[in-house]
Amino acid sequence: MIVRDRGRTGRRALGVALLVLLVQLGWLVRPAYACGCGAMVPGSNQSVQVRSETSAVLWNGTEEQIIMRLAVSGDATAAAWIMPVPSRAKLALGDEKLFDRLEEVVAPVEKTRTYFWPREGDWPFTGGSDGDGSRSGGAPGSGAPAPVDVIATGTLGPFEYAQLAATDAAALETWLRTNGFAMPPGLAGSLQPYVAQKWEYVAVRLAPAAAPAGAGAGKTATLGGELQPLHLTFASDRLVYPMRLSQRAATPQLLNLYVFAPHRVEAAADIGGGGATELLYAGTPEPERVDWPGGNAAASYLTAMTRRLPAPATITGDFEFRAAASDKEFQRVDYTDELLTVGGVPVWLLVVLGPVAAAGALLVAAARRRHVRRIRAFPPGPPLRPL
């Protein structure tokens, strides 16, 4: 006979349930520390998730432009991030409609292809086809420590920014925290390679618009949706997209890149992070379809790609791109499959029934010839005598 201690079992089950709940709550409040370009951090006791980062990059051999748009969610009322750049950057607000135009350019083309043998949904496997085909996508402060040089500060649309140079990564991290740019713990370690290369930095702080009327007393608007794009321009003799700071991310990252250059490009080396780069488009779209601010005549070849980074902690460097072996064009295709027909009749049926009909015709012709031969085999009888 087995006797169970129901009280102990109940307490144990309750303890397990509470543990699971605490773990789930911990993940809910855990902030997402990164976007693909750099670290994004909300205020204390708040969370912000960067759902995706989409950037259009133009490089003509000597100058690089990055127009960056982030899609975020969470309960943060403000957030800050930092973007390393290899040289002094000029800042402007980005064209929000640029990404809509680029999405149209790289979208899969629609094509129809036919198949011969009937499939599920075609007669005789069902009562008939329905005719549908099947588809096979506060202002920054002053008084910086000596190792940090404040180049400029200002406001640009919804952004407050500071352009910085630094000779000490720890001092840079301290300046950012002291001047209201919340940064993830241990950021100095990720910044050190940029400091060693004498890069500069654009620190950005963003607060949402005021809460809408009727939201209730004490309510504050939170960051969400697609943020205003930010346009950076800087001198560079190589095509590089800063990614190293994404190793501070607490969640998987998604990066979409539209890269304009004189030729088709490919990643020069793997940067880690897991996942693989998927090519979306390669070709030279008409300039009017792109309408890049200031034109893109010197960098008209577009290579579009997407990269999921499920393990951002393993990222080891920045994306660097080189010219591909050829400028072979590529565009995705969405196929609509249709049964091959002639005059509404499936060709397979004509092919199958054609030999049967021909064989039947031959049999009929042969039967007629045999019948004629039988008639000729009997001689005519004597003539009838008149009465």
C-alpha positions as CSV (number, residue, x, y, z in Angstrom):
1,M,0.0,0.0,0.0
2,I,1.4,3.4,-1.0
3,V,0.6,6.4,1.1
4,R,1.1,9.9,-0.5
5,D,1.7,13.1,1.5
6,R,-0.8,15.3,-0.4
7,G,0.3,18.4,1.5
8,R,4.0,17.9,0.6
9,T,3.1,17.2,-3.0
10,G,0.9,20.3,-3.2
11,R,3.6,22.5,-1.7
12,R,6.2,21.1,-4.1
13,A,3.9,21.8,-7.1
14,L,3.3,25.3,-5.9
15,G,7.0,25.9,-5.5
16,V,7.7,24.7,-9.0
17,A,4.9,26.9,-10.4
18,L,6.3,30.0,-8.6
19,L,9.8,29.2,-9.9
20,V,8.5,29.1,-13.5
21,L,6.6,32.3,-13.0
22,L,9.7,34.1,-11.6
23,V,11.8,32.9,-14.5
24,Q,9.1,34.1,-17.0
25,L,8.9,37.5,-15.2
26,G,12.6,37.8,-15.3
27,W,12.7,37.4,-19.1
28,L,9.8,39.9,-19.5
29,V,11.6,42.7,-17.7
30,R,15.1,41.9,-19.0
31,P,16.1,44.8,-21.3
32,A,17.2,44.2,-24.9
33,Y,20.6,45.9,-24.9
34,A,21.3,46.1,-28.6
35,C,20.4,47.0,-32.1
36,G,22.5,45.8,-35.0
37,C,24.4,49.1,-35.1
38,G,25.2,49.4,-31.4
39,A,23.9,49.3,-27.9
40,M,20.3,50.4,-27.1
41,V,19.4,50.7,-23.5
42,P,16.1,52.0,-21.8
43,G,15.8,53.7,-18.5
44,S,15.9,51.8,-15.3
45,N,13.2,49.2,-14.6
46,Q,12.0,49.4,-18.2
47,S,12.5,47.2,-21.3
48,V,12.9,47.8,-25.0
49,Q,13.2,45.2,-27.7
50,V,14.7,46.0,-31.1
51,R,12.5,43.8,-33.3
52,S,14.5,44.6,-36.4
53,E,17.1,47.0,-37.8
54,T,16.9,48.0,-41.4
55,S,19.7,50.1,-43.0
56,A,20.4,51.4,-46.4
57,V,24.1,51.8,-47.0
58,L,25.7,53.7,-49.9
59,W,29.5,53.6,-50.5
60,N,31.2,55.2,-53.5
61,G,34.8,54.2,-52.7
62,T,35.6,57.2,-50.5
63,E,32.4,58.1,-48.6
64,E,29.8,56.0,-46.9
65,Q,26.2,56.9,-46.0
66,I,24.0,54.9,-43.6
67,I,20.3,55.5,-43.3
68,M,19.2,53.5,-40.3
69,R,15.7,52.6,-39.1
70,L,14.9,50.7,-35.9
71,A,11.6,48.9,-35.1
72,V,11.2,48.6,-31.3
73,S,8.7,47.6,-28.7
74,G,8.5,47.6,-24.9
75,D,7.5,49.8,-22.1
76,A,10.5,52.2,-22.2
77,T,9.7,55.9,-22.1
78,A,13.2,56.8,-23.3
79,A,16.2,54.9,-24.7
80,A,19.8,55.6,-25.8
81,W,22.2,54.0,-28.1
82,I,25.7,54.6,-29.6
83,M,26.9,54.2,-33.1
84,P,30.7,53.9,-33.8
85,V,31.9,55.5,-37.1
86,P,35.4,55.4,-38.6
87,S,35.6,59.2,-39.1
88,R,33.7,62.4,-38.4
89,A,30.0,62.0,-39.2
90,K,27.4,64.4,-40.5
91,L,23.9,63.8,-39.2
92,A,20.5,64.3,-40.7
93,L,17.0,62.8,-40.5
94,G,16.5,60.0,-43.0
95,D,13.8,59.7,-45.7
96,E,11.1,57.5,-44.2
97,K,9.7,56.6,-47.6
98,L,13.1,55.3,-48.9
99,F,12.6,51.9,-47.3
100,D,9.1,51.6,-48.9
101,R,10.7,52.2,-52.3
102,L,13.5,49.7,-51.6
103,E,11.0,47.1,-50.5
104,E,9.2,47.4,-53.8
105,V,12.5,47.1,-55.8
106,V,13.7,43.9,-54.0
107,A,10.2,42.3,-53.8
108,P,9.9,38.9,-55.5
109,V,8.5,39.1,-59.1
110,E,5.3,37.2,-59.9
111,K,5.6,34.4,-62.5
112,T,3.4,31.6,-63.7
113,R,4.7,28.1,-64.5
114,T,2.8,25.1,-65.7
115,Y,3.0,21.5,-64.7
116,F,2.0,18.4,-66.7
117,W,0.6,15.7,-64.5
118,P,-2.4,16.5,-62.3
119,R,-1.8,17.2,-58.6
120,E,-4.0,17.1,-55.6
121,G,-6.9,19.4,-56.2
122,D,-6.9,18.7,-60.0
123,W,-9.3,16.3,-61.7
124,P,-9.5,13.3,-61.3
125,F,-8.2,13.6,-57.7
126,T,-11.1,15.9,-56.8
127,G,-14.4,16.9,-58.3
128,G,-12.6,19.6,-60.2
129,S,-10.2,22.6,-59.9
130,D,-11.3,25.8,-58.4
131,G,-8.8,27.6,-60.7
132,D,-6.6,28.9,-57.9
133,G,-2.9,28.3,-58.3
134,S,-0.6,27.4,-55.4
135,R,2.2,29.6,-54.2
136,S,5.6,28.1,-53.9
137,G,7.7,37.1,-48.0
138,G,17.8,66.6,-20.7
139,A,20.5,68.0,-23.1
140,P,23.9,66.3,-22.9
141,G,26.1,67.9,-20.3
142,S,29.5,69.5,-20.7
143,G,32.7,69.0,-18.8
144,A,33.9,65.8,-20.4
145,P,36.8,64.0,-18.8
146,A,40.2,64.6,-20.6
147,P,40.2,61.2,-22.5
148,V,36.8,62.1,-24.1
149,D,36.4,64.9,-26.6
150,V,32.9,66.3,-27.1
151,I,32.8,67.3,-30.8
152,A,29.2,68.5,-31.0
153,T,25.8,68.2,-29.3
154,G,22.4,69.0,-30.5
155,T,18.9,68.0,-31.3
156,L,17.7,66.5,-34.6
157,G,13.9,65.8,-34.8
158,P,13.1,63.4,-32.0
159,F,16.8,62.7,-31.3
160,E,19.3,64.3,-28.9
161,Y,22.8,63.5,-29.9
162,A,26.4,63.9,-28.9
163,Q,29.4,63.4,-31.3
164,L,32.4,62.1,-29.4
165,A,36.0,61.0,-29.7
166,A,37.8,59.1,-27.0
167,T,41.2,57.7,-26.2
168,D,40.0,55.6,-23.3
169,A,37.0,53.2,-23.5
170,A,36.3,53.3,-19.8
171,A,36.3,57.1,-19.7
172,L,33.9,57.1,-22.7
173,E,31.5,54.7,-20.9
174,T,31.6,56.9,-17.8
175,W,30.9,60.0,-19.8
176,L,27.9,58.4,-21.4
177,R,26.4,57.3,-18.1
178,T,27.2,60.7,-16.5
179,N,25.5,62.6,-19.2
180,G,22.2,60.6,-19.3
181,F,23.1,58.1,-22.0
182,A,22.2,54.8,-20.3
183,M,24.6,52.1,-21.5
184,P,24.8,48.3,-20.8
185,P,27.3,47.0,-18.2
186,G,30.7,46.2,-19.5
187,L,30.3,48.3,-22.6
188,A,33.9,49.5,-22.4
189,G,35.2,46.1,-23.4
190,S,33.2,46.2,-26.6
191,L,34.3,49.8,-27.3
192,Q,38.0,49.2,-26.8
193,P,38.6,47.9,-30.4
194,Y,37.1,51.1,-31.8
195,V,39.2,53.2,-29.4
196,A,42.3,51.4,-30.6
197,Q,41.3,52.2,-34.2
198,K,40.6,55.9,-33.3
199,W,37.0,55.8,-34.4
200,E,34.5,58.4,-33.3
201,Y,31.0,57.9,-31.9
202,V,27.5,59.2,-32.3
203,A,25.5,58.8,-29.0
204,V,21.8,59.2,-29.5
205,R,19.0,59.6,-27.0
206,L,15.3,59.3,-28.0
207,A,12.1,60.0,-26.1
208,P,8.6,59.4,-27.5
209,A,6.0,62.0,-28.1
210,A,3.7,63.0,-25.3
211,A,1.0,60.5,-24.3
212,P,-2.2,60.9,-26.4
213,A,-5.2,62.7,-24.9
214,G,-7.4,60.5,-22.8
215,A,-4.5,58.2,-21.8
216,G,-5.2,59.0,-18.1
217,A,-3.4,60.9,-15.5
218,G,0.2,60.0,-15.0
219,K,0.4,58.1,-18.3
220,T,3.5,58.5,-20.4
221,A,4.0,57.5,-24.0
222,T,6.3,54.5,-24.6
223,L,8.6,53.8,-27.5
224,G,7.1,51.5,-30.1
225,G,6.9,50.9,-33.8
226,E,9.3,52.1,-36.4
227,L,11.5,55.0,-35.3
228,Q,12.4,58.0,-37.5
229,P,15.4,57.0,-39.7
230,L,18.7,58.6,-39.0
231,H,21.1,59.5,-41.8
232,L,24.9,59.4,-41.2
233,T,27.6,60.4,-43.7
234,F,31.3,59.9,-43.1
235,A,34.5,59.4,-45.0
236,S,35.6,55.7,-45.4
237,D,38.0,53.9,-47.8
238,R,36.2,50.6,-47.0
239,L,32.6,49.5,-46.9
240,V,31.9,48.7,-43.2
241,Y,28.8,48.4,-41.1
242,P,29.4,48.6,-37.3
243,M,28.1,45.4,-35.6
244,R,30.5,44.7,-32.7
245,L,28.4,46.4,-30.1
246,S,25.6,43.9,-30.8
247,Q,27.5,41.4,-28.8
248,R,25.9,43.1,-25.8
249,A,22.4,42.1,-27.0
250,A,20.2,40.1,-24.7
251,T,18.0,38.9,-27.5
252,P,18.4,37.5,-31.0
253,Q,19.0,40.2,-33.6
254,L,17.6,40.7,-37.1
255,L,19.4,42.9,-39.6
256,N,18.2,43.9,-43.0
257,L,20.7,45.7,-45.3
258,Y,20.3,47.5,-48.6
259,V,23.9,48.1,-49.9
260,F,24.6,50.4,-52.8
261,A,28.1,50.2,-54.2
262,P,29.8,50.3,-57.6
263,H,29.5,46.5,-57.8
264,R,27.7,43.6,-56.2
265,V,29.1,43.0,-52.7
266,E,29.5,40.1,-50.3
267,A,30.7,39.8,-46.7
268,A,34.5,39.7,-46.5
269,A,34.5,37.4,-43.5
270,D,32.1,35.8,-41.0
271,I,31.4,37.9,-37.9
272,G,29.9,35.2,-35.8
273,G,26.5,35.6,-34.2
274,G,25.1,32.4,-35.7
275,G,22.7,32.3,-38.6
276,A,23.4,32.8,-42.2
277,T,23.1,35.7,-44.6
278,E,20.2,35.4,-47.1
279,L,20.5,37.2,-50.4
280,L,17.3,39.1,-51.4
281,Y,18.3,41.0,-54.5
282,A,21.2,41.9,-56.6
283,G,21.0,44.3,-59.6
284,T,20.9,47.9,-60.8
285,P,17.4,49.4,-60.3
286,E,16.4,52.5,-62.1
287,P,17.5,55.6,-60.2
288,E,14.0,57.0,-60.1
289,R,12.7,53.9,-58.3
290,V,15.3,54.4,-55.6
291,D,15.4,58.2,-55.4
292,W,18.4,58.2,-53.0
293,P,18.9,61.6,-51.4
294,G,21.5,63.4,-53.5
295,G,21.5,60.6,-56.1
296,N,23.4,57.3,-56.3
297,A,25.1,57.5,-59.7
298,A,28.5,56.5,-58.3
299,A,27.1,53.6,-56.4
300,S,24.2,52.2,-58.4
301,Y,24.5,48.5,-57.8
302,L,22.2,47.3,-55.1
303,T,22.8,44.1,-53.0
304,A,20.0,43.5,-50.5
305,M,20.4,40.9,-47.8
306,T,19.0,39.8,-44.4
307,R,20.8,38.3,-41.5
308,R,19.5,36.7,-38.3
309,L,21.8,36.6,-35.4
310,P,20.5,34.1,-32.9
311,A,23.6,34.2,-30.7
312,P,24.7,37.9,-30.7
313,A,27.1,37.3,-27.8
314,T,29.4,35.4,-30.2
315,I,29.7,38.4,-32.6
316,T,33.4,39.1,-33.1
317,G,33.6,42.1,-35.4
318,D,31.9,44.5,-37.9
319,F,30.4,43.6,-41.2
320,E,32.9,44.4,-43.9
321,F,32.0,44.0,-47.6
322,R,34.1,43.4,-50.7
323,A,33.2,43.2,-54.4
324,A,31.8,39.9,-55.4
325,A,33.3,37.7,-58.1
326,S,30.7,39.0,-60.6
327,D,27.8,41.4,-61.0
328,K,25.4,38.6,-61.7
329,E,21.9,39.8,-61.0
330,F,19.4,38.0,-58.8
331,Q,15.8,38.5,-57.9
332,R,13.5,36.2,-56.0
333,V,10.5,34.7,-57.8
334,D,7.1,33.8,-56.4
335,Y,5.6,31.2,-58.8
336,T,2.0,30.5,-59.3
337,D,1.6,26.9,-60.6
338,E,-1.1,26.0,-63.1
339,L,-2.0,22.8,-64.8
340,L,-1.0,22.8,-68.5
341,T,-4.1,22.9,-70.7
342,V,-5.2,23.4,-74.3
343,G,-8.6,24.9,-74.8
344,G,-9.4,24.2,-71.2
345,V,-8.6,20.5,-71.6
346,P,-5.6,19.2,-69.6
347,V,-2.8,18.2,-71.9
348,W,-2.0,15.1,-69.9
349,L,-5.6,13.9,-70.7
350,L,-5.0,14.5,-74.4
351,V,-1.7,12.6,-74.3
352,V,-3.2,9.7,-72.4
353,L,-6.4,9.5,-74.4
354,G,-4.8,10.2,-77.7
355,P,-3.2,6.8,-78.1
356,V,-6.3,5.1,-76.8
357,A,-8.4,6.9,-79.4
358,A,-5.9,6.1,-82.1
359,A,-5.9,2.5,-81.2
360,G,-9.7,2.4,-81.2
361,A,-9.7,4.0,-84.7
362,L,-7.2,1.4,-85.9
363,L,-9.4,-1.4,-84.5
364,V,-12.5,0.0,-86.2
365,A,-10.6,0.3,-89.5
366,A,-9.3,-3.3,-89.2
367,A,-12.8,-4.6,-88.4
368,R,-14.2,-2.9,-91.5
369,R,-11.5,-4.4,-93.7
370,R,-12.3,-7.9,-92.4
371,H,-16.0,-7.4,-93.0
372,V,-15.3,-6.4,-96.6
373,R,-13.1,-9.4,-97.2
374,R,-15.9,-11.7,-95.9
375,I,-18.4,-10.2,-98.3
376,R,-16.0,-10.8,-101.2
377,A,-15.4,-14.4,-100.2
378,F,-18.9,-15.5,-101.2
379,P,-19.5,-15.6,-105.1
380,P,-22.7,-14.2,-106.4
381,G,-25.6,-16.7,-106.9
382,P,-27.2,-17.6,-110.3
383,P,-29.5,-15.0,-111.9
384,L,-33.2,-15.4,-111.2
385,R,-35.4,-16.8,-114.0
386,P,-38.4,-14.8,-115.1
387,L,-41.8,-16.2,-114.2
